[in-house]
Amino acid sequence: MELLAIEVLSVINGSVGIAGLFLWFRSQGRDTRAVLLFMATAIVHLYSTSFYYLSEIIAGCPNVDTTSFTGTWIKFGLANAPWVTMPWVVLWWGVQVLRRDGLAPSHDR
């Protein structure tokens, strides 16, 4: 049941991302709503990836070949790493854009 919920969440998240892309391209990169939608999708990616990693680790990695370096570190770790790292990049970028547009608090004031 958890897998179905995560997959449904992923489809919804993808739809939100498509809406963000539509707004972004239509406004030539100037629509704040697009930035906020991108940031929202990043948060959902962090949630679902964290859920995947933690549930797999807590269960003892039943779906990971832990006897193999490739299975553990390349397939499980490295192949999924962008889903953990890139949302942070998107969130950082979004804050920079919002600050540039005067819509996010700055610690410089």
N, CA, C and O atoms as CSV, one atom per row, in Angstrom:
chain,resi,resn,atom,element,x,y,z
A,1,MET,N,N,0.816,-1.194,0.000
A,1,MET,CA,C,0.000,0.000,0.000
A,1,MET,C,C,0.866,1.267,0.000
A,1,MET,O,O,0.518,2.263,-0.634
A,2,GLU,N,N,2.008,1.217,0.724
A,2,GLU,CA,C,2.889,2.386,0.759
A,2,GLU,C,C,3.427,2.702,-0.629
A,2,GLU,O,O,3.537,3.867,-1.011
A,3,LEU,N,N,3.764,1.651,-1.384
A,3,LEU,CA,C,4.289,1.846,-2.727
A,3,LEU,C,C,3.253,2.537,-3.611
A,3,LEU,O,O,3.591,3.445,-4.370
A,4,LEU,N,N,2.017,2.117,-3.518
A,4,LEU,CA,C,0.948,2.740,-4.304
A,4,LEU,C,C,0.797,4.213,-3.924
A,4,LEU,O,O,0.639,5.066,-4.798
A,5,ALA,N,N,0.844,4.510,-2.643
A,5,ALA,CA,C,0.717,5.897,-2.188
A,5,ALA,C,C,1.869,6.754,-2.706
A,5,ALA,O,O,1.653,7.884,-3.143
A,6,ILE,N,N,3.080,6.226,-2.661
A,6,ILE,CA,C,4.255,6.962,-3.156
A,6,ILE,C,C,4.147,7.174,-4.667
A,6,ILE,O,O,4.500,8.242,-5.167
A,7,GLU,N,N,3.666,6.176,-5.389
A,7,GLU,CA,C,3.523,6.307,-6.846
A,7,GLU,C,C,2.451,7.344,-7.203
A,7,GLU,O,O,2.639,8.137,-8.125
A,8,VAL,N,N,1.339,7.339,-6.482
A,8,VAL,CA,C,0.297,8.349,-6.718
A,8,VAL,C,C,0.847,9.735,-6.401
A,8,VAL,O,O,0.619,10.684,-7.151
A,9,LEU,N,N,1.564,9.852,-5.298
A,9,LEU,CA,C,2.190,11.124,-4.944
A,9,LEU,C,C,3.162,11.566,-6.029
A,9,LEU,O,O,3.248,12.757,-6.326
A,10,SER,N,N,3.884,10.643,-6.619
A,10,SER,CA,C,4.835,10.967,-7.684
A,10,SER,C,C,4.121,11.490,-8.929
A,10,SER,O,O,4.598,12.424,-9.574
A,11,VAL,N,N,2.993,10.895,-9.263
A,11,VAL,CA,C,2.226,11.364,-10.423
A,11,VAL,C,C,1.695,12.768,-10.163
A,11,VAL,O,O,1.761,13.625,-11.044
A,12,ILE,N,N,1.177,13.011,-8.983
A,12,ILE,CA,C,0.694,14.347,-8.628
A,12,ILE,C,C,1.849,15.346,-8.653
A,12,ILE,O,O,1.714,16.456,-9.169
A,13,ASN,N,N,2.977,14.940,-8.093
A,13,ASN,CA,C,4.158,15.797,-8.067
A,13,ASN,C,C,4.635,16.121,-9.488
A,13,ASN,O,O,5.029,17.251,-9.776
A,14,GLY,N,N,4.597,15.139,-10.354
A,14,GLY,CA,C,4.959,15.370,-11.749
A,14,GLY,C,C,4.023,16.357,-12.417
A,14,GLY,O,O,4.457,17.196,-13.206
A,15,SER,N,N,2.738,16.259,-12.105
A,15,SER,CA,C,1.757,17.196,-12.671
A,15,SER,C,C,2.004,18.613,-12.173
A,15,SER,O,O,1.875,19.574,-12.932
A,16,VAL,N,N,2.356,18.742,-10.907
A,16,VAL,CA,C,2.694,20.061,-10.355
A,16,VAL,C,C,3.945,20.598,-11.042
A,16,VAL,O,O,4.018,21.785,-11.358
A,17,GLY,N,N,4.917,19.744,-11.271
A,17,GLY,CA,C,6.138,20.149,-11.966
A,17,GLY,C,C,5.864,20.606,-13.392
A,17,GLY,O,O,6.458,21.579,-13.856
A,18,ILE,N,N,4.972,19.913,-14.090
A,18,ILE,CA,C,4.603,20.313,-15.449
A,18,ILE,C,C,3.926,21.675,-15.433
A,18,ILE,O,O,4.184,22.509,-16.301
A,19,ALA,N,N,3.058,21.902,-14.447
A,19,ALA,CA,C,2.423,23.220,-14.326
A,19,ALA,C,C,3.482,24.297,-14.088
A,19,ALA,O,O,3.405,25.385,-14.658
A,20,GLY,N,N,4.468,23.990,-13.247
A,20,GLY,CA,C,5.556,24.938,-13.000
A,20,GLY,C,C,6.354,25.230,-14.261
A,20,GLY,O,O,6.699,26.380,-14.534
A,21,LEU,N,N,6.648,24.182,-15.028
A,21,LEU,CA,C,7.375,24.381,-16.286
A,21,LEU,C,C,6.571,25.238,-17.263
A,21,LEU,O,O,7.123,26.109,-17.936
A,22,PHE,N,N,5.271,24.985,-17.334
A,22,PHE,CA,C,4.408,25.778,-18.212
A,22,PHE,C,C,4.473,27.253,-17.824
A,22,PHE,O,O,4.669,28.116,-18.679
A,23,LEU,N,N,4.306,27.539,-16.524
A,23,LEU,CA,C,4.371,28.933,-16.059
A,23,LEU,C,C,5.749,29.527,-16.304
A,23,LEU,O,O,5.862,30.685,-16.708
A,24,TRP,N,N,6.799,28.747,-16.065
A,24,TRP,CA,C,8.180,29.216,-16.214
A,24,TRP,C,C,8.473,29.616,-17.661
A,24,TRP,O,O,8.999,30.697,-17.925
A,25,PHE,N,N,8.126,28.730,-18.589
A,25,PHE,CA,C,8.415,29.027,-19.991
A,25,PHE,C,C,7.503,30.116,-20.542
A,25,PHE,O,O,7.935,30.947,-21.341
A,26,ARG,N,N,6.240,30.112,-20.115
A,26,ARG,CA,C,5.309,31.141,-20.594
A,26,ARG,C,C,5.756,32.532,-20.155
A,26,ARG,O,O,5.573,33.506,-20.885
A,27,SER,N,N,6.341,32.621,-18.965
A,27,SER,CA,C,6.769,33.925,-18.435
A,27,SER,C,C,8.234,34.216,-18.736
A,27,SER,O,O,8.767,35.228,-18.281
A,28,GLN,N,N,8.879,33.359,-19.482
A,28,GLN,CA,C,10.301,33.477,-19.786
A,28,GLN,C,C,11.144,33.542,-18.508
A,28,GLN,O,O,12.091,34.322,-18.408
A,29,GLY,N,N,10.779,32.712,-17.548
A,29,GLY,CA,C,11.544,32.575,-16.314
A,29,GLY,C,C,11.299,33.657,-15.285
A,29,GLY,O,O,12.148,33.882,-14.422
A,30,ARG,N,N,10.164,34.334,-15.349
A,30,ARG,CA,C,9.913,35.439,-14.431
A,30,ARG,C,C,8.723,35.224,-13.484
A,30,ARG,O,O,8.413,36.099,-12.676
A,31,ASP,N,N,8.069,34.090,-13.578
A,31,ASP,CA,C,6.877,33.854,-12.749
A,31,ASP,C,C,7.275,33.229,-11.413
A,31,ASP,O,O,7.814,32.123,-11.366
A,32,THR,N,N,7.004,33.946,-10.343
A,32,THR,CA,C,7.329,33.465,-8.996
A,32,THR,C,C,6.571,32.193,-8.660
A,32,THR,O,O,7.085,31.339,-7.938
A,33,ARG,N,N,5.365,32.055,-9.170
A,33,ARG,CA,C,4.584,30.844,-8.900
A,33,ARG,C,C,5.316,29.608,-9.410
A,33,ARG,O,O,5.263,28.553,-8.779
A,34,ALA,N,N,5.998,29.731,-10.545
A,34,ALA,CA,C,6.753,28.598,-11.085
A,34,ALA,C,C,7.869,28.196,-10.123
A,34,ALA,O,O,8.082,27.010,-9.872
A,35,VAL,N,N,8.575,29.182,-9.589
A,35,VAL,CA,C,9.659,28.902,-8.637
A,35,VAL,C,C,9.109,28.191,-7.409
A,35,VAL,O,O,9.700,27.225,-6.927
A,36,LEU,N,N,7.984,28.667,-6.907
A,36,LEU,CA,C,7.368,28.035,-5.732
A,36,LEU,C,C,6.916,26.609,-6.039
A,36,LEU,O,O,7.027,25.729,-5.185
A,37,LEU,N,N,6.409,26.375,-7.242
A,37,LEU,CA,C,6.016,25.015,-7.625
A,37,LEU,C,C,7.235,24.108,-7.736
A,37,LEU,O,O,7.183,22.949,-7.324
A,38,PHE,N,N,8.330,24.623,-8.289
A,38,PHE,CA,C,9.561,23.833,-8.357
A,38,PHE,C,C,10.044,23.473,-6.957
A,38,PHE,O,O,10.471,22.346,-6.706
A,39,MET,N,N,9.973,24.438,-6.054
A,39,MET,CA,C,10.416,24.189,-4.679
A,39,MET,C,C,9.506,23.167,-3.998
A,39,MET,O,O,9.976,22.329,-3.229
A,40,ALA,N,N,8.210,23.236,-4.280
A,40,ALA,CA,C,7.269,22.267,-3.707
A,40,ALA,C,C,7.571,20.855,-4.208
A,40,ALA,O,O,7.531,19.897,-3.436
A,41,THR,N,N,7.874,20.729,-5.501
A,41,THR,CA,C,8.195,19.396,-6.016
A,41,THR,C,C,9.495,18.870,-5.411
A,41,THR,O,O,9.645,17.665,-5.209
A,42,ALA,N,N,10.429,19.767,-5.125
A,42,ALA,CA,C,11.686,19.350,-4.489
A,42,ALA,C,C,11.416,18.766,-3.104
A,42,ALA,O,O,12.024,17.767,-2.719
A,43,ILE,N,N,10.513,19.384,-2.366
A,43,ILE,CA,C,10.181,18.882,-1.031
A,43,ILE,C,C,9.547,17.505,-1.124
A,43,ILE,O,O,9.853,16.628,-0.315
A,44,VAL,N,N,8.672,17.302,-2.094
A,44,VAL,CA,C,8.041,15.988,-2.259
A,44,VAL,C,C,9.086,14.940,-2.643
A,44,VAL,O,O,9.026,13.805,-2.171
A,45,HIS,N,N,10.044,15.312,-3.495
A,45,HIS,CA,C,11.122,14.378,-3.843
A,45,HIS,C,C,11.918,13.990,-2.600
A,45,HIS,O,O,12.253,12.821,-2.409
A,46,LEU,N,N,12.215,14.970,-1.765
A,46,LEU,CA,C,12.953,14.670,-0.533
A,46,LEU,C,C,12.161,13.714,0.353
A,46,LEU,O,O,12.725,12.776,0.917
A,47,TYR,N,N,10.870,13.947,0.475
A,47,TYR,CA,C,10.038,13.086,1.318
A,47,TYR,C,C,10.017,11.660,0.784
A,47,TYR,O,O,10.290,10.709,1.518
A,48,SER,N,N,9.690,11.517,-0.505
A,48,SER,CA,C,9.536,10.163,-1.041
A,48,SER,C,C,10.867,9.415,-1.088
A,48,SER,O,O,10.905,8.209,-0.842
A,49,THR,N,N,11.941,10.105,-1.394
A,49,THR,CA,C,13.245,9.440,-1.417
A,49,THR,C,C,13.688,9.052,-0.013
A,49,THR,O,O,14.220,7.962,0.194
A,50,SER,N,N,13.473,9.934,0.943
A,50,SER,CA,C,13.807,9.609,2.334
A,50,SER,C,C,12.983,8.426,2.820
A,50,SER,O,O,13.495,7.545,3.511
A,51,PHE,N,N,11.709,8.411,2.456
A,51,PHE,CA,C,10.837,7.297,2.824
A,51,PHE,C,C,11.374,5.994,2.235
A,51,PHE,O,O,11.429,4.971,2.918
A,52,TYR,N,N,11.765,6.040,0.970
A,52,TYR,CA,C,12.310,4.846,0.305
A,52,TYR,C,C,13.584,4.366,0.993
A,52,TYR,O,O,13.694,3.203,1.379
A,53,TYR,N,N,14.540,5.275,1.141
A,53,TYR,CA,C,15.818,4.893,1.752
A,53,TYR,C,C,15.616,4.350,3.170
A,53,TYR,O,O,16.117,3.278,3.510
A,54,LEU,N,N,14.887,5.091,3.981
A,54,LEU,CA,C,14.721,4.678,5.380
A,54,LEU,C,C,13.954,3.367,5.506
A,54,LEU,O,O,14.336,2.507,6.299
A,55,SER,N,N,12.875,3.199,4.735
A,55,SER,CA,C,12.114,1.955,4.844
A,55,SER,C,C,12.946,0.766,4.370
A,55,SER,O,O,12.841,-0.325,4.931
A,56,GLU,N,N,13.764,0.965,3.351
A,56,GLU,CA,C,14.629,-0.111,2.866
A,56,GLU,C,C,15.693,-0.462,3.907
A,56,GLU,O,O,15.946,-1.637,4.171
A,57,ILE,N,N,16.303,0.545,4.485
A,57,ILE,CA,C,17.353,0.308,5.482
A,57,ILE,C,C,16.776,-0.330,6.744
A,57,ILE,O,O,17.355,-1.276,7.279
A,58,ILE,N,N,15.653,0.175,7.217
A,58,ILE,CA,C,15.022,-0.367,8.431
A,58,ILE,C,C,14.615,-1.822,8.232
A,58,ILE,O,O,14.705,-2.629,9.157
A,59,ALA,N,N,14.164,-2.155,7.013
A,59,ALA,CA,C,13.748,-3.530,6.732
A,59,ALA,C,C,14.944,-4.462,6.515
A,59,ALA,O,O,14.763,-5.666,6.336
A,60,GLY,N,N,16.159,-3.916,6.531
A,60,GLY,CA,C,17.344,-4.749,6.346
A,60,GLY,C,C,17.777,-4.888,4.897
A,60,GLY,O,O,18.488,-5.832,4.549
A,61,CYS,N,N,17.361,-3.968,4.058
A,61,CYS,CA,C,17.724,-3.945,2.629
A,61,CYS,C,C,17.348,-5.239,1.903
A,61,CYS,O,O,18.203,-5.845,1.256
A,62,PRO,N,N,16.071,-5.680,1.996
A,62,PRO,CA,C,15.690,-6.927,1.337
A,62,PRO,C,C,15.726,-6.835,-0.188
A,62,PRO,O,O,15.809,-7.863,-0.860
A,63,ASN,N,N,15.665,-5.640,-0.742
A,63,ASN,CA,C,15.658,-5.458,-2.193
A,63,ASN,C,C,17.007,-4.992,-2.741
A,63,ASN,O,O,17.116,-4.597,-3.902
A,64,VAL,N,N,18.021,-5.044,-1.896
A,64,VAL,CA,C,19.356,-4.597,-2.289
A,64,VAL,C,C,20.319,-5.766,-2.123
A,64,VAL,O,O,20.313,-6.456,-1.103
A,65,ASP,N,N,21.140,-5.972,-3.134
A,65,ASP,CA,C,22.154,-7.025,-3.054
A,65,ASP,C,C,23.313,-6.495,-2.210
A,65,ASP,O,O,24.267,-5.924,-2.740
A,66,THR,N,N,23.223,-6.687,-0.902
A,66,THR,CA,C,24.233,-6.154,0.014
A,66,THR,C,C,25.548,-6.931,-0.019
A,66,THR,O,O,26.529,-6.522,0.603
A,67,THR,N,N,25.567,-8.045,-0.739
A,67,THR,CA,C,26.820,-8.794,-0.863
A,67,THR,C,C,27.687,-8.246,-1.994
A,67,THR,O,O,28.840,-8.648,-2.152
A,68,SER,N,N,27.139,-7.349,-2.760
A,68,SER,CA,C,27.834,-6.805,-3.919
A,68,SER,C,C,28.094,-5.311,-3.735
A,68,SER,O,O,27.197,-4.558,-3.355
A,69,PHE,N,N,29.317,-4.895,-4.004
A,69,PHE,CA,C,29.659,-3.472,-3.963
A,69,PHE,C,C,28.800,-2.698,-4.956
A,69,PHE,O,O,28.280,-1.628,-4.640
A,70,THR,N,N,28.657,-3.245,-6.151
A,70,THR,CA,C,27.869,-2.575,-7.188
A,70,THR,C,C,26.407,-2.454,-6.778
A,70,THR,O,O,25.800,-1.396,-6.944
A,71,GLY,N,N,25.849,-3.521,-6.249
A,71,GLY,CA,C,24.444,-3.505,-5.845
A,71,GLY,C,C,24.169,-2.542,-4.718
A,71,GLY,O,O,23.141,-1.866,-4.716
A,72,THR,N,N,25.073,-2.467,-3.754
A,72,THR,CA,C,24.868,-1.607,-2.590
A,72,THR,C,C,25.234,-0.162,-2.867
A,72,THR,O,O,24.418,0.739,-2.675
A,73,TRP,N,N,26.448,0.058,-3.314
A,73,TRP,CA,C,26.948,1.436,-3.410
A,73,TRP,C,C,26.637,2.123,-4.736
A,73,TRP,O,O,26.445,3.339,-4.772
A,74,ILE,N,N,26.587,1.361,-5.820
A,74,ILE,CA,C,26.314,1.974,-7.116
A,74,ILE,C,C,24.805,2.035,-7.369
A,74,ILE,O,O,24.260,3.115,-7.595
A,75,LYS,N,N,24.134,0.892,-7.333
A,75,LYS,CA,C,22.693,0.861,-7.626
A,75,LYS,C,C,21.870,1.537,-6.533
A,75,LYS,O,O,21.055,2.412,-6.824
A,76,PHE,N,N,22.075,1.139,-5.283
A,76,PHE,CA,C,21.265,1.672,-4.189
A,76,PHE,C,C,21.699,3.074,-3.789
A,76,PHE,O,O,20.860,3.948,-3.571
A,77,GLY,N,N,22.994,3.289,-3.692
A,77,GLY,CA,C,23.488,4.585,-3.225
A,77,GLY,C,C,23.618,5.623,-4.309
A,77,GLY,O,O,22.902,6.625,-4.303
A,78,LEU,N,N,24.516,5.399,-5.234
A,78,LEU,CA,C,24.851,6.401,-6.235
A,78,LEU,C,C,23.720,6.677,-7.224
A,78,LEU,O,O,23.477,7.834,-7.566
A,79,ALA,N,N,23.028,5.646,-7.684
A,79,ALA,CA,C,21.960,5.847,-8.664
A,79,ALA,C,C,20.797,6.644,-8.089
A,79,ALA,O,O,20.092,7.334,-8.825
A,80,ASN,N,N,20.596,6.553,-6.794
A,80,ASN,CA,C,19.506,7.291,-6.158
A,80,ASN,C,C,19.954,8.614,-5.552
A,80,ASN,O,O,19.123,9.398,-5.095
A,81,ALA,N,N,21.248,8.867,-5.542
A,81,ALA,CA,C,21.780,10.086,-4.923
A,81,ALA,C,C,21.211,11.384,-5.507
A,81,ALA,O,O,20.973,12.321,-4.746
A,82,PRO,N,N,20.981,11.481,-6.822
A,82,PRO,CA,C,20.410,12.736,-7.332
A,82,PRO,C,C,19.040,13.067,-6.743
A,82,PRO,O,O,18.681,14.238,-6.622
A,83,TRP,N,N,18.281,12.044,-6.379
A,83,TRP,CA,C,16.957,12.284,-5.801
A,83,TRP,C,C,17.055,12.854,-4.388
A,83,TRP,O,O,16.090,13.410,-3.865
A,84,VAL,N,N,18.228,12.711,-3.777
A,84,VAL,CA,C,18.446,13.275,-2.444
A,84,VAL,C,C,19.164,14.626,-2.538
A,84,VAL,O,O,18.871,15.536,-1.764
A,85,THR,N,N,20.086,14.756,-3.468
A,85,THR,CA,C,20.895,15.973,-3.533
A,85,THR,C,C,20.263,17.095,-4.351
A,85,THR,O,O,20.317,18.254,-3.940
A,86,MET,N,N,19.672,16.782,-5.485
A,86,MET,CA,C,19.160,17.833,-6.364
A,86,MET,C,C,17.998,18.635,-5.763
A,86,MET,O,O,17.908,19.833,-6.033
A,87,PRO,N,N,17.109,18.039,-4.967
A,87,PRO,CA,C,16.088,18.883,-4.343
A,87,PRO,C,C,16.684,20.003,-3.488
A,87,PRO,O,O,16.132,21.102,-3.433
A,88,TRP,N,N,17.808,19.728,-2.820
A,88,TRP,CA,C,18.456,20.782,-2.028
A,88,TRP,C,C,18.975,21.894,-2.931
A,88,TRP,O,O,18.925,23.071,-2.573
A,89,VAL,N,N,19.473,21.510,-4.105
A,89,VAL,CA,C,19.942,22.504,-5.074
A,89,VAL,C,C,18.769,23.353,-5.558
A,89,VAL,O,O,18.886,24.574,-5.662
A,90,VAL,N,N,17.646,22.713,-5.852
A,90,VAL,CA,C,16.456,23.436,-6.300
A,90,VAL,C,C,15.960,24.385,-5.203
A,90,VAL,O,O,15.599,25.526,-5.491
A,91,LEU,N,N,15.940,23.924,-3.961
A,91,LEU,CA,C,15.503,24.788,-2.862
A,91,LEU,C,C,16.446,25.980,-2.688
A,91,LEU,O,O,15.987,27.103,-2.483
A,92,TRP,N,N,17.747,25.748,-2.766
A,92,TRP,CA,C,18.719,26.841,-2.665
A,92,TRP,C,C,18.509,27.837,-3.801
A,92,TRP,O,O,18.470,29.046,-3.572
A,93,TRP,N,N,18.374,27.324,-5.031
A,93,TRP,CA,C,18.153,28.179,-6.200
A,93,TRP,C,C,16.865,28.980,-6.045
A,93,TRP,O,O,16.840,30.179,-6.325
A,94,GLY,N,N,15.798,28.324,-5.600
A,94,GLY,CA,C,14.519,29.012,-5.430
A,94,GLY,C,C,14.604,30.152,-4.438
A,94,GLY,O,O,14.038,31.220,-4.673
A,95,VAL,N,N,15.302,29.944,-3.332
A,95,VAL,CA,C,15.468,31.012,-2.343
A,95,VAL,C,C,16.251,32.165,-2.956
A,95,VAL,O,O,15.932,33.329,-2.712
A,96,GLN,N,N,17.271,31.855,-3.746
A,96,GLN,CA,C,18.056,32.922,-4.388
A,96,GLN,C,C,17.176,33.740,-5.334
A,96,GLN,O,O,17.257,34.968,-5.352
A,97,VAL,N,N,16.347,33.069,-6.111
A,97,VAL,CA,C,15.457,33.764,-7.056
A,97,VAL,C,C,14.448,34.610,-6.294
A,97,VAL,O,O,14.197,35.759,-6.658
A,98,LEU,N,N,13.871,34.050,-5.242
A,98,LEU,CA,C,12.880,34.798,-4.469
A,98,LEU,C,C,13.515,35.994,-3.774
A,98,LEU,O,O,12.901,37.058,-3.689
A,99,ARG,N,N,14.729,35.832,-3.278
A,99,ARG,CA,C,15.433,36.974,-2.668
A,99,ARG,C,C,15.730,38.047,-3.706
A,99,ARG,O,O,15.570,39.240,-3.446
A,100,ARG,N,N,16.161,37.614,-4.874
A,100,ARG,CA,C,16.452,38.566,-5.950
A,100,ARG,C,C,15.215,39.392,-6.297
A,100,ARG,O,O,15.303,40.586,-6.582
A,101,ASP,N,N,14.062,38.725,-6.265
A,101,ASP,CA,C,12.811,39.406,-6.589
A,101,ASP,C,C,12.195,40.103,-5.377
A,101,ASP,O,O,11.120,40.694,-5.479
A,102,GLY,N,N,12.873,40.035,-4.233
A,102,GLY,CA,C,12.390,40.702,-3.030
A,102,GLY,C,C,11.239,39.997,-2.348
A,102,GLY,O,O,10.472,40.628,-1.620
A,103,LEU,N,N,11.104,38.694,-2.570
A,103,LEU,CA,C,9.970,37.947,-2.024
A,103,LEU,C,C,10.342,36.991,-0.905
A,103,LEU,O,O,9.467,36.339,-0.336
A,104,ALA,N,N,11.623,36.896,-0.580
A,104,ALA,CA,C,12.066,36.011,0.509
A,104,ALA,C,C,12.899,36.832,1.487
A,104,ALA,O,O,13.629,37.734,1.074
A,105,PRO,N,N,12.798,36.533,2.760
A,105,PRO,CA,C,13.601,37.279,3.727
A,105,PRO,C,C,15.089,37.057,3.506
A,105,PRO,O,O,15.521,35.970,3.121
A,106,SER,N,N,15.847,38.085,3.752
A,106,SER,CA,C,17.294,38.005,3.624
A,106,SER,C,C,17.915,38.248,4.976
A,106,SER,O,O,17.423,39.068,5.750
A,107,HIS,N,N,18.991,37.544,5.270
A,107,HIS,CA,C,19.684,37.728,6.549
A,107,HIS,C,C,20.617,38.933,6.518
A,107,HIS,O,O,21.229,39.278,7.529
A,108,ASP,N,N,20.721,39.567,5.359
A,108,ASP,CA,C,21.628,40.702,5.209
A,108,ASP,C,C,21.048,41.991,5.781
A,108,ASP,O,O,21.787,42.953,5.993
A,109,ARG,N,N,19.767,42.028,6.030
A,109,ARG,CA,C,19.126,43.274,6.472
A,109,ARG,C,C,19.241,43.484,7.949
A,109,ARG,O,O,18.751,44.485,8.470
